[in-house]
Amino acid sequence: MRLVKITERLLAAIPLMLGVAIIVFLFMRMTPGDPVDIMMGQSGAVTAGEIERLRSEFNLDKPLHEQLLLFLGGVARGDLGNSFQRQQPVTRLIAERLPATIELALGALIFGLLVAFPIGVISAVKQNSAIDRLSMAGAFLGISMPSFWLGILLIMLFSVNLKWLPVQGRIGSDIQLQVVTGFYTIDSILTGNWPAFISSLRHLILPSITLGAAVAAIIARVLRSSLLEILRSDYVKLARAKGASETRTVMKHALRNAMIPTVTVLGLQVGVLLGGNMIVEAVFGWPGLGRLVVDAIFNRDFPLVQGAVMVYALTFILANLIVDVLYTYLNPKIEM
């Protein structure tokens, strides 16, 4: 039954993805600036014939509705077109950069969870204590702090002053790594290249902290609020009356039910981590999809931006689907 529901949700995502494709196509065409002019640098040495040839090559000389039909036809075939600037298939460019973005997002998510869960649980159990107030103040600071500013502070402290961690990149320039999956930490383990593993891990630390700080703050606050409500419920009071220890009461009876709203926020944050890390990638010189999209936007590289936005939209859809599946495990009464 669950498999049928998942299949139905995936099929329902098709018209949503179609709508995203049409919207991003139209918005890119409404953006000021001509891709051919930008590519040619508006140089006087370029002839009108060369400009028209490029416009014809990119199908920019066709009416808007014909361009849209060509784009949607390519999407139906799994072909997102070729990048105007890089002259390579968009799917290949995204596939090359996506592992770096996913690796950074996972690093940020792991950091966020490792920080958020202890803080959220302890703050709820010790409500209004000094630990609770200090933790929530830190969470408020984590939400309020811009990621680019936090990233620069971390670079100044740990890279420039202490010289503990590298400033940018995914791996040291002197390290040779055989790429298998595109995830450097995993590839270094698979190939037994431990210097590469240490180097890739050191490069991952600062951007993961920068990107995961806001996630940790949000999850900690949501978990604390949910757990406070659950700890006042009758069945928790009954467990305490039966002599259950505080740790067992919190971990077995309260935390699972408090996880339901937390998982909702967590699912949304996964999509944000994958789609909203452009600034962090720029600060740390991380060669992920975010930096690629920023460059494509400035260059009016329509096919590349369209393909990347569709990947981001699909990420949010899958993240919400996973959250709904987790609901059914956390609370069997909930149906998809």
C-alpha positions in Angstrom: 0.0 0.0 0.0 2.8 2.4 0.9 4.6 1.6 -2.4 1.4 2.5 -4.3 1.1 5.8 -2.4 4.7 6.7 -3.2 4.2 5.9 -6.9 1.1 8.1 -6.9 3.1 11.0 -5.3 5.8 10.6 -7.9 3.3 10.7 -10.8 1.7 13.8 -9.2 5.1 15.5 -9.3 5.1 15.4 -13.1 2.7 18.3 -13.7 4.5 20.2 -11.0 7.9 19.8 -12.7 6.2 20.8 -16.0 5.0 24.0 -14.3 8.5 24.7 -12.9 10.0 24.1 -16.4 7.6 26.6 -18.0 8.0 29.3 -15.3 11.8 29.2 -15.3 11.8 29.2 -19.1 9.6 32.4 -19.3 11.5 34.1 -16.5 14.8 33.6 -18.1 13.5 35.1 -21.4 12.2 38.1 -19.4 15.6 38.7 -17.9 17.4 41.7 -19.4 20.4 41.0 -21.5 21.1 38.9 -24.7 23.1 35.7 -24.3 24.8 36.2 -27.6 25.8 39.8 -26.9 27.2 38.7 -23.5 29.1 35.8 -25.2 30.6 38.1 -27.8 31.4 40.7 -25.3 29.6 43.3 -27.4 32.8 43.7 -29.4 32.7 45.8 -32.6 34.8 43.2 -34.3 32.0 40.7 -34.4 30.0 40.8 -37.6 26.2 40.8 -37.7 26.4 37.5 -39.6 28.2 35.8 -36.8 25.7 37.1 -34.3 22.8 35.8 -36.4 24.5 32.4 -36.8 24.8 32.0 -33.1 21.2 33.1 -32.5 20.1 30.5 -35.0 22.4 27.8 -33.4 20.8 28.5 -30.0 17.3 28.7 -31.5 17.0 32.3 -30.2 15.8 33.4 -33.6 12.6 31.4 -33.3 9.3 32.6 -31.8 9.0 32.2 -28.0 6.4 29.4 -28.2 8.6 27.4 -30.6 11.5 27.8 -28.2 9.3 26.5 -25.3 8.1 23.5 -27.3 11.7 22.6 -28.2 12.7 22.9 -24.6 9.8 20.8 -23.3 10.4 18.2 -26.0 14.0 17.9 -24.9 13.0 17.6 -21.2 10.6 14.8 -22.1 13.5 13.0 -23.7 15.9 13.7 -20.8 17.8 16.2 -22.8 18.2 19.7 -21.1 20.1 21.1 -24.1 23.6 22.5 -24.4 25.1 25.3 -22.3 25.5 28.5 -24.3 28.8 29.5 -22.7 30.4 26.1 -22.1 29.2 24.3 -25.2 28.6 21.1 -23.3 25.4 19.2 -22.5 23.6 20.6 -19.4 23.1 17.2 -17.9 26.8 16.5 -18.0 27.7 19.8 -16.4 25.1 19.3 -13.6 26.2 15.7 -13.1 29.8 16.8 -12.7 29.0 19.5 -10.1 26.1 17.9 -8.2 28.3 15.4 -6.1 30.2 18.4 -4.7 27.0 20.1 -3.7 25.4 17.0 -2.2 28.6 16.3 -0.3 28.6 19.8 1.2 24.9 19.6 2.0 25.4 16.2 3.8 28.3 17.6 5.7 26.2 20.6 6.8 23.2 18.3 7.7 25.4 16.0 9.8 26.9 19.0 11.6 23.4 20.5 12.1 21.9 17.3 13.6 24.9 16.6 15.9 24.6 20.1 17.3 20.8 20.5 17.3 19.6 17.3 18.9 21.6 17.5 22.1 20.9 21.2 22.5 17.1 20.8 21.8 16.7 17.9 24.2 18.8 19.4 27.0 17.1 22.8 26.7 13.6 21.2 26.9 14.5 19.0 29.9 16.2 21.9 31.7 13.7 24.6 30.7 14.5 28.1 31.9 17.9 27.1 33.2 21.1 28.8 32.4 21.9 26.1 29.8 18.5 26.6 28.2 18.8 30.4 27.9 22.4 30.2 26.6 21.5 27.5 24.1 18.5 29.4 22.7 20.5 32.6 22.6 23.1 30.7 20.5 20.3 29.3 18.3 18.9 32.8 17.7 22.4 34.0 16.8 22.8 31.1 14.4 19.5 31.9 12.6 20.3 35.7 12.4 23.9 35.4 11.3 24.4 35.7 7.5 26.2 32.7 6.0 28.7 34.8 4.1 29.7 36.7 7.2 30.0 33.6 9.3 32.1 32.0 6.5 34.5 34.9 6.4 34.8 34.9 10.2 35.7 31.2 10.2 38.2 31.7 7.4 39.9 34.5 9.3 40.0 32.5 12.5 40.8 28.9 11.5 42.5 29.5 8.1 44.3 32.8 8.3 45.2 33.2 12.0 45.4 29.6 13.3 46.2 28.0 9.9 44.4 24.8 11.0 42.1 24.5 7.9 42.3 25.4 4.2 40.6 28.4 2.8 38.9 27.0 -0.3 38.5 24.1 -2.7 37.6 20.5 -2.1 41.0 18.9 -1.8 44.6 19.9 -1.7 46.3 20.8 -5.0 49.1 18.4 -4.3 46.7 15.4 -3.7 46.0 12.9 -6.4 42.6 11.2 -6.2 41.0 8.7 -8.5 37.4 9.8 -8.9 34.8 7.0 -8.7 31.6 8.5 -7.4 32.4 12.2 -7.4 32.2 12.3 -3.6 35.8 12.9 -2.6 35.4 11.6 0.9 33.8 8.4 -0.3 36.2 8.0 -3.3 39.2 8.4 -1.0 37.9 5.5 1.2 37.1 3.3 -1.8 40.6 3.7 -3.2 42.3 3.6 0.1 43.8 7.0 -0.4 43.9 8.2 3.3 45.9 11.5 2.6 43.1 12.4 0.1 40.5 11.5 2.8 42.1 13.7 5.4 42.5 16.6 2.9 38.9 16.4 1.6 37.6 16.2 5.2 39.6 19.2 6.2 38.3 21.2 3.2 34.7 20.2 4.1 34.7 21.3 7.7 34.5 25.1 7.4 31.8 25.3 4.6 29.8 22.6 6.4 29.8 24.6 9.7 28.9 27.8 7.8 26.0 26.1 5.9 24.8 24.0 8.8 24.8 26.7 11.5 21.4 28.0 10.6 20.0 24.5 10.2 21.2 23.5 13.6 19.6 26.6 15.1 16.2 26.1 13.5 16.1 22.3 14.3 17.1 22.9 17.9 14.4 25.5 18.5 11.7 23.4 16.8 12.8 20.2 18.7 12.8 22.1 22.0 9.3 23.5 21.5 7.9 20.1 20.4 9.5 18.3 23.3 8.3 20.8 25.9 4.7 20.2 24.7 5.1 16.4 24.8 6.8 16.4 28.2 3.6 18.0 29.7 1.3 15.3 28.2 -0.5 12.7 30.3 1.3 9.6 29.0 4.6 11.1 29.9 3.4 11.9 33.4 2.1 8.3 33.7 5.5 7.0 32.6 7.2 9.0 35.4 4.6 7.9 37.9 5.4 4.3 37.1 9.0 4.9 38.1 10.6 5.3 34.7 13.9 7.2 34.7 14.0 10.7 33.2 16.3 9.6 30.5 14.1 6.6 29.5 11.0 8.8 29.7 12.5 11.5 27.4 14.2 9.1 24.9 11.5 6.4 24.6 8.2 8.1 25.2 8.7 11.8 24.4 11.3 12.2 21.7 9.7 10.0 19.1 6.5 12.0 19.1 8.4 15.3 19.2 10.2 14.2 16.1 7.2 14.6 13.9 7.3 18.4 13.5 11.1 18.3 13.6 11.2 16.0 10.6 8.9 18.4 8.7 11.4 21.2 9.2 14.3 18.9 8.5 12.8 17.9 5.2 12.5 21.6 4.2 16.0 22.3 5.3 17.4 19.5 3.2 16.0 21.2 0.1 17.4 24.6 1.3 20.8 23.0 1.8 21.0 21.7 -1.7 19.4 24.7 -3.4 20.5 27.6 -1.2 24.2 27.1 -0.8 25.4 29.4 -3.6 26.8 32.0 -1.3 28.7 29.5 0.8 30.1 27.9 -2.3 31.3 31.3 -3.6 32.9 32.2 -0.2 34.8 28.9 0.0 35.5 28.4 -3.7 33.6 25.2 -3.5 33.2 23.8 -7.1 29.5 22.8 -6.7 26.3 23.4 -8.6 25.6 26.7 -6.8 28.7 28.4 -8.3 27.9 27.0 -11.7 24.3 28.5 -11.6 25.5 31.9 -10.4 27.9 32.1 -13.4 25.2 30.9 -15.7 22.7 33.6 -14.5 25.3 36.4 -15.1 26.0 35.0 -18.5 22.3 34.5 -19.4 23.0 30.8 -20.0 19.4 29.8 -20.4 19.7 26.0 -20.7 22.0 25.7 -17.7 19.9 27.8 -15.4 16.7 26.0 -16.5 18.3 22.6 -15.9 19.6 23.5 -12.5 16.3 25.0 -11.3 14.5 21.8 -12.3 17.1 19.8 -10.3 16.5 22.0 -7.3 12.7 21.6 -7.7 13.0 17.8 -7.9 15.1 17.9 -4.7 12.4 19.7 -2.8 9.8 17.2 -4.1 11.8 14.2 -3.1 12.7 15.7 0.3 9.0 16.2 1.0 8.2 12.7 -0.1 10.8 11.2 2.2 9.4 13.3 5.1 5.9 11.9 4.4 7.3 8.4 4.4 9.1 9.0 7.7 5.8 10.2 9.2 4.3 6.8 8.7 7.2 5.2 10.7 7.1 7.7 13.5 3.4 7.6 13.8 1.6 4.6 12.1 -1.7 6.4 12.5 -0.6 8.9 9.9 -1.3 8.0 6.2 0.5 9.3 3.2 
